[in-house]
């Protein structure tokens, strides 16, 4: 469900883009965050907790918690509530520990 015409902000969703969630195409809009676009398309499970292997979803919506981390365009552990969608973006659920990021020297 997309809010097409907000009572205060007016018409916001004007530039549609296609994003891919687990390789499935979804409709999103340029102004949306990844988390908002997924929820608008009926997707509530953004990943699983590491310890208890329970579903994770959107919690704080402002980048403070770690509940919405996903793999976006090949980068692990990205906050989906703070990342804006782009046309052709590849989004995957985080179903385990992220790979450790390091530079070419191994640090």
HELIX and SHEET records of a PDB file:
HELIX    1   1 UNK A   34  UNK A   40  1                                   7    
SHEET    1   A 2 UNK A   5  UNK A   6  0                                        
SHEET    2   A 2 UNK A  10  UNK A  11 -1                                        
SHEET    1   B 5 UNK A  24  UNK A  29  0                                        
SHEET    2   B 5 UNK A  16  UNK A  21 -1                                        
SHEET    3   B 5 UNK A  90  UNK A  93  1                                        
SHEET    4   B 5 UNK A  69  UNK A  72 -1                                        
SHEET    5   B 5 UNK A  75  UNK A  79 -1                                        
SHEET    1   C 2 UNK A  47  UNK A  48  0                                        
SHEET    2   C 2 UNK A  55  UNK A  56 -1                                        
END                                                                             
